[in-house]
Amino acid sequence: MEFFHGIVALLAGIVLVLTGLVAWLYIQQSRMSQAINALAVAVTAPPVSFTASLPPELHEEEQAPAQEDYSDLPPLESHDQVQEAHVPEMEQVGELVPETDDRVSVHEEVEEAPVQTMDAVDVSGKTVAELRQLLTERGIPFNKSDKKSTLISLVQVAQ
């Protein structure tokens, strides 16, 4: 029976230690979340304006802008004078537009090159480089490691 009481006491001690560890982890977690929130606020907050650090007498100058002197400028024209000066009459508008149409046509005549047709005899006498060039001109895909017989069959299929 004493052995049984010893095991229960040992398990109670382990549960007590684990409870303390869980409490410590909870406290650390709450500290970390507070630190992250403070960092987020610091990063997303707008920067402090430079005027906040200035003395109050400088703030008053910014709020009341100085009156600028416009006496050297010519007087403003009235609205009617501006409209009369800048709006041409309807007869004048027609004279300004040219009568000829100088636009370029988008439909241009394209001369198509005649398609070369080759017989099997002509193709077999060509070198691998010539076959590759012929396939490239026709837009037929091929591998660089293809053998001559493969290139010949590709040209023949394309005819």
Sequence and secondary structure as in RCSB ss.txt:
>XXXX:A:sequence
MEFFHGIVALLAGIVLVLTGLVAWLYIQQSRMSQAINALAVAVTAPPVSFTASLPPELHEEEQAPAQEDYSDLPP
LESHDQVQEAHVPEMEQVGELVPETDDRVSVHEEVEEAPVQTMDAVDVSGKTVAELRQLLTERGIPFNKSDKKST
LISLVQVAQ
>XXXX:A:secstr
 HHHHHHHHHHHHHHHHHHHHHHHHHHHHHHHHHHHHHHHHHHHS    GGGGS HHHHHHHHS      TTS  
   HHHHHHHH   HHHHHHHS SS     S             HHHHHTS HHHHHHHHHHHT    TT  HHH
HHHHHHHH 
